[in-house]
Amino acid sequence: MCVPGAGTGAEGGVAVDGEEGGAGSEGRPPNAEYRVADDVIASIAGIAAAEVAGVAGLGGGLGLGLGEVLGKRPAARGVRVEVGTREAAVDVYLHVAYGVQIPVVAQRVQENVKRAVESMTGLDVVEVNVHVQGLEAPPPAPGRGQRPPE
């Protein structure tokens, strides 16, 4: 079964060949292949990144083109993937909440994205690059920053 790659028309994903001398792993016939679309991998990565405490949102910034943002599923926005037959590289563009330790949040995003993509697709994630594109400020405290009524 083949699922073609999404987006640029390039096929990305996982190609699994059967083992020599019999059925492939998990009962697949010899030389069986499957492919996971790039957009699916980006969705997995986006959901995994959004699960991390301190991440205020995904996407935005100069790292993504307008067409790319508008054409992607919500979970895939803010994520770019490069996928080979056995490996993937992921770029995550995100906003963090004010007051968090950005290096800690970035490391947790890297770990969570790597774990999710590898466990769900079987790909080896060789890198997860986190691009902090913005900061979400907390709402102003009541009475601060507001003009008194006239």
C-alpha beads as a LAMMPS data file, in Angstrom:
LAMMPS data file: protein, C-alpha beads

150 atoms
149 bonds

1 atom types
1 bond types

-500.0 500.0 xlo xhi
-500.0 500.0 ylo yhi
-500.0 500.0 zlo zhi

Masses

1 110.0

Atoms # bond

1 1 1 0.000 0.000 0.000
2 1 1 1.383 3.440 -0.868
3 1 1 0.197 6.759 0.468
4 1 1 1.842 9.505 -1.596
5 1 1 3.511 12.439 0.132
6 1 1 1.556 15.632 0.493
7 1 1 2.471 19.227 -0.138
8 1 1 5.208 19.662 -2.728
9 1 1 4.362 16.470 -4.556
10 1 1 7.438 14.694 -3.251
11 1 1 6.849 11.313 -1.762
12 1 1 8.030 11.220 1.780
13 1 1 7.609 8.633 4.390
14 1 1 8.636 5.199 5.313
15 1 1 9.467 2.427 2.914
16 1 1 9.678 -0.934 4.610
17 1 1 11.003 -3.845 2.657
18 1 1 10.273 -7.387 3.721
19 1 1 13.025 -9.384 5.360
20 1 1 14.963 -11.899 3.327
21 1 1 13.601 -15.406 3.004
22 1 1 9.989 -14.949 4.039
23 1 1 7.313 -12.617 5.269
24 1 1 8.336 -9.169 6.422
25 1 1 8.063 -7.967 9.981
26 1 1 4.613 -7.955 11.539
27 1 1 3.201 -10.308 8.912
28 1 1 3.784 -8.072 5.880
29 1 1 4.567 -9.912 2.683
30 1 1 8.116 -9.717 1.325
31 1 1 8.951 -6.411 -0.386
32 1 1 5.808 -4.728 0.984
33 1 1 5.995 -0.959 1.324
34 1 1 4.003 1.726 3.006
35 1 1 4.397 5.455 2.943
36 1 1 3.273 8.028 5.453
37 1 1 2.441 11.399 3.901
38 1 1 4.612 14.332 4.944
39 1 1 1.503 16.208 6.104
40 1 1 0.610 13.348 8.452
41 1 1 4.097 13.395 9.953
42 1 1 3.852 17.185 10.323
43 1 1 0.493 16.778 12.089
44 1 1 1.973 14.256 14.521
45 1 1 4.853 16.645 15.251
46 1 1 2.518 19.633 15.663
47 1 1 0.252 17.849 18.117
48 1 1 3.267 16.593 20.086
49 1 1 4.749 20.109 20.252
50 1 1 1.460 21.670 21.339
51 1 1 1.219 19.191 24.237
52 1 1 4.305 20.690 25.905
53 1 1 3.679 23.086 28.785
54 1 1 4.833 26.584 27.884
55 1 1 4.004 26.331 24.181
56 1 1 1.452 29.066 23.487
57 1 1 0.861 28.216 19.833
58 1 1 2.346 26.990 16.581
59 1 1 3.068 28.738 13.314
60 1 1 3.466 32.288 12.253
61 1 1 6.567 34.288 11.660
62 1 1 8.763 34.589 8.607
63 1 1 9.737 30.917 8.629
64 1 1 6.593 29.847 6.795
65 1 1 5.084 31.122 3.583
66 1 1 1.462 32.262 3.479
67 1 1 0.457 29.477 1.094
68 1 1 2.040 26.882 3.326
69 1 1 0.166 28.156 6.377
70 1 1 -3.188 28.361 4.573
71 1 1 -2.885 24.982 2.886
72 1 1 -2.048 22.845 5.914
73 1 1 -4.260 21.095 8.395
74 1 1 -4.380 22.967 11.722
75 1 1 -2.146 20.439 13.498
76 1 1 0.497 20.700 10.745
77 1 1 0.731 24.494 10.760
78 1 1 4.033 25.694 12.046
79 1 1 5.790 22.439 11.182
80 1 1 8.057 21.537 8.277
81 1 1 9.334 18.034 7.681
82 1 1 11.920 16.511 5.399
83 1 1 11.302 12.815 5.073
84 1 1 13.391 10.081 3.523
85 1 1 12.737 6.383 3.375
86 1 1 13.965 5.759 6.913
87 1 1 14.704 9.156 8.485
88 1 1 12.989 12.464 9.124
89 1 1 14.036 15.964 10.111
90 1 1 11.485 18.274 11.711
91 1 1 11.355 22.060 12.085
92 1 1 8.805 23.424 14.552
93 1 1 7.895 27.131 14.547
94 1 1 6.199 28.158 17.775
95 1 1 5.272 30.850 20.265
96 1 1 6.006 30.460 23.962
97 1 1 4.184 31.782 27.005
98 1 1 5.718 34.701 28.876
99 1 1 7.748 33.654 31.911
100 1 1 8.783 30.182 30.766
101 1 1 12.372 29.051 30.459
102 1 1 12.672 28.946 26.684
103 1 1 15.592 26.460 26.539
104 1 1 13.660 24.034 28.776
105 1 1 10.494 24.318 26.685
106 1 1 12.491 23.864 23.457
107 1 1 14.196 20.725 24.797
108 1 1 10.863 19.238 25.893
109 1 1 9.385 19.981 22.462
110 1 1 12.343 18.232 20.814
111 1 1 11.954 15.166 23.032
112 1 1 8.167 14.935 22.665
113 1 1 8.202 15.411 18.878
114 1 1 10.984 12.849 18.406
115 1 1 9.225 10.292 20.606
116 1 1 5.825 10.761 18.924
117 1 1 7.053 10.669 15.321
118 1 1 9.348 7.684 15.897
119 1 1 6.753 5.638 17.781
120 1 1 3.916 6.333 15.330
121 1 1 5.809 6.068 12.035
122 1 1 8.873 3.912 12.635
123 1 1 11.080 6.648 11.179
124 1 1 14.355 7.633 12.820
125 1 1 14.059 11.341 13.657
126 1 1 17.563 12.716 13.133
127 1 1 16.804 16.277 14.236
128 1 1 14.071 18.452 15.662
129 1 1 14.796 22.158 15.254
130 1 1 12.721 24.505 17.389
131 1 1 12.255 28.069 16.132
132 1 1 10.758 30.388 18.749
133 1 1 8.887 32.937 16.642
134 1 1 7.029 34.858 19.293
135 1 1 6.088 35.413 22.901
136 1 1 2.561 35.403 24.245
137 1 1 2.300 38.016 26.971
138 1 1 -0.011 37.432 29.902
139 1 1 -3.202 39.497 30.001
140 1 1 -2.814 42.747 31.944
141 1 1 -3.703 42.548 35.611
142 1 1 -6.994 44.236 36.538
143 1 1 -6.454 47.920 37.063
144 1 1 -3.011 47.988 35.450
145 1 1 -2.491 49.485 32.061
146 1 1 -6.074 50.636 31.837
147 1 1 -7.185 54.225 31.752
148 1 1 -9.526 55.349 34.501
149 1 1 -13.061 56.078 33.362
150 1 1 -13.666 59.744 32.514

Bonds

1 1 1 2
2 1 2 3
3 1 3 4
4 1 4 5
5 1 5 6
6 1 6 7
7 1 7 8
8 1 8 9
9 1 9 10
10 1 10 11
11 1 11 12
12 1 12 13
13 1 13 14
14 1 14 15
15 1 15 16
16 1 16 17
17 1 17 18
18 1 18 19
19 1 19 20
20 1 20 21
21 1 21 22
22 1 22 23
23 1 23 24
24 1 24 25
25 1 25 26
26 1 26 27
27 1 27 28
28 1 28 29
29 1 29 30
30 1 30 31
31 1 31 32
32 1 32 33
33 1 33 34
34 1 34 35
35 1 35 36
36 1 36 37
37 1 37 38
38 1 38 39
39 1 39 40
40 1 40 41
41 1 41 42
42 1 42 43
43 1 43 44
44 1 44 45
45 1 45 46
46 1 46 47
47 1 47 48
48 1 48 49
49 1 49 50
50 1 50 51
51 1 51 52
52 1 52 53
53 1 53 54
54 1 54 55
55 1 55 56
56 1 56 57
57 1 57 58
58 1 58 59
59 1 59 60
60 1 60 61
61 1 61 62
62 1 62 63
63 1 63 64
64 1 64 65
65 1 65 66
66 1 66 67
67 1 67 68
68 1 68 69
69 1 69 70
70 1 70 71
71 1 71 72
72 1 72 73
73 1 73 74
74 1 74 75
75 1 75 76
76 1 76 77
77 1 77 78
78 1 78 79
79 1 79 80
80 1 80 81
81 1 81 82
82 1 82 83
83 1 83 84
84 1 84 85
85 1 85 86
86 1 86 87
87 1 87 88
88 1 88 89
89 1 89 90
90 1 90 91
91 1 91 92
92 1 92 93
93 1 93 94
94 1 94 95
95 1 95 96
96 1 96 97
97 1 97 98
98 1 98 99
99 1 99 100
100 1 100 101
101 1 101 102
102 1 102 103
103 1 103 104
104 1 104 105
105 1 105 106
106 1 106 107
107 1 107 108
108 1 108 109
109 1 109 110
110 1 110 111
111 1 111 112
112 1 112 113
113 1 113 114
114 1 114 115
115 1 115 116
116 1 116 117
117 1 117 118
118 1 118 119
119 1 119 120
120 1 120 121
121 1 121 122
122 1 122 123
123 1 123 124
124 1 124 125
125 1 125 126
126 1 126 127
127 1 127 128
128 1 128 129
129 1 129 130
130 1 130 131
131 1 131 132
132 1 132 133
133 1 133 134
134 1 134 135
135 1 135 136
136 1 136 137
137 1 137 138
138 1 138 139
139 1 139 140
140 1 140 141
141 1 141 142
142 1 142 143
143 1 143 144
144 1 144 145
145 1 145 146
146 1 146 147
147 1 147 148
148 1 148 149
149 1 149 150
